[in-house]
């Protein structure tokens, strides 16, 4: 069970599949732009 648990953490940490964690797509920078 320790093997599949490490795999699930691999794609979760990946900022490529997680655009919400990506600071590039963050709407915070768009809000500063008038």
C-alpha positions, 0 to 999 in steps of 0.5 A: 500500500506504500507504493500506490501512495507515493504515486498519487503524491507524484501527480499532486505535486506536479505543477503541470497538472495542477494549474491552480497551484501555478503562480503563472495562471494565478488571477492575482497578477491579473487583478494588479493589472488595470 
